[in-house]
Amino acid sequence: MPTHKDLAADVFSYLPGPTQATLARSFADGELQQIFDALHLDDAADFLEELPANLVTRILRSASPQRRMAVNALLRYPADSAGSVMTPEFVSLRPGDTVRQALDTIRRTGIHKETVYTCYVLEHRQLLGVVSAKDLLTAAEDAAVADLMVTDVVSVGTLTDREEAARLLAKYDLLALPVLDGEERMVGIVTVDDAMDVLTEAAAEDLSIMAAVTPDEKPYFAASAWEHVLPSHVNFSMGSGGFFISPDPGKASILKK
């Protein structure tokens, strides 16, 4: 059963990045570390990207070497790649496992995984197939995982464009999409909630381009009314003679009062 700390981390992970950064500045070191440790690795990486260097240093100084290495690995992928939005926290099973052993693995490790509804069957880190929790729960306990798994698996590479990964998730109605490295080893999954974030961000950028407005990195509610009314490429200022508005920041025309 999730603890209060786990629930707090889940709520924190859904807050906008700037809000996370504002809250983080008010946390004591112990509180900051508790939040960081409870976040899933992909959310932890996103959290660090929003913070100033001094806060990142405070957090990583107290993090375990293993967690520090895992988060740094995610931060190394290009921002528009599937690797940048994946999480390495997935349930892995062995082809020789029985259903009983597979369910024991899920009970033992599932609380620390992003999802337990789809499990991945690996051998020497190579992806052999997938099996759903539903299939495991409805199969005989002595049945072999290898006999239950589906071997025709849709996957992407770490450098696949993240929008393409999100579209594949939607196209095949998947809860998660396995991500493979250059040597075909499974290194993570892109989950449906991360895919929704990617597609929402892409749609907002497309709408901004259609409206001839440069996409703004500032959250909607953090922008002033004038920033919503005037496109970002318009120069606006006020002087003693009136308002100055120009589409070219180097030039300004005066509108008399």
Number of C-alpha atoms within 10 A of each C-alpha: 5 8 8 9 14 19 13 15 20 16 11 19 21 10 11 12 17 15 13 17 18 12 11 17 13 10 12 9 14 11 12 18 17 16 20 23 19 18 22 20 24 24 22 21 22 17 21 22 14 17 18 11 10 8 17 14 13 13 19 17 12 14 16 10 10 9 15 16 13 16 21 14 13 21 18 10 15 16 14 14 18 29 30 22 28 25 27 21 19 23 22 22 23 18 19 15 17 21 22 17 17 24 18 12 15 19 11 10 15 17 13 16 15 19 16 19 16 19 21 25 24 18 16 9 15 15 21 19 21 23 21 15 15 10 15 21 13 9 14 12 15 11 15 20 26 20 11 18 20 15 13 9 13 15 19 22 22 26 18 17 17 26 19 16 27 24 15 18 21 16 9 10 10 15 16 28 24 25 26 23 14 9 9 14 16 25 20 24 27 29 21 17 11 19 26 16 14 19 18 12 13 13 12 13 17 15 13 15 12 10 11 12 16 15 16 14 8 9 11 11 8 10 12 9 10 10 14 11 8 13 17 16 13 14 17 18 11 11 8 5 10 13 15 16 18 15 14 12 11 7 10 16 14 14 11 8 6
